[in-house]
Amino acid sequence: MKNLKLVNEIQTLLADLTPELQSHGLLRSLPLKLFLALLLNLIIAPTVLAATGGSISRLNAYAIGLLGLVTVGLAIYLMMVMLQPQRF
């Protein structure tokens, strides 16, 4: 019962935020970017787990893979800002 209330509150919050996100164009690009990052993490996490020889847990391997994706994404963004500052 408590979970149902929480789900309903989240749905109303998202319904209130949807027009604002659509006006900024974030509604289309954000879910796509998150989906692609999760798919890429499905490739990276087993590689991290295999490289450690199974000495870390599966959850830690996914966390390390996600952290690596965020680090690479920030590095690319900062490199673009340095090379093309007029766009930002």
HELIX and SHEET records of a PDB file:
HELIX    1   1 LYS A    2  HIS A   24  1                                  23    
HELIX    2   2 LEU A   26  ALA A   51  1                                  26    
HELIX    3   3 ARG A   58  LEU A   83  1                                  26    
HELIX    4   4 PRO A   85  ARG A   87  5                                   3    
END                                                                             
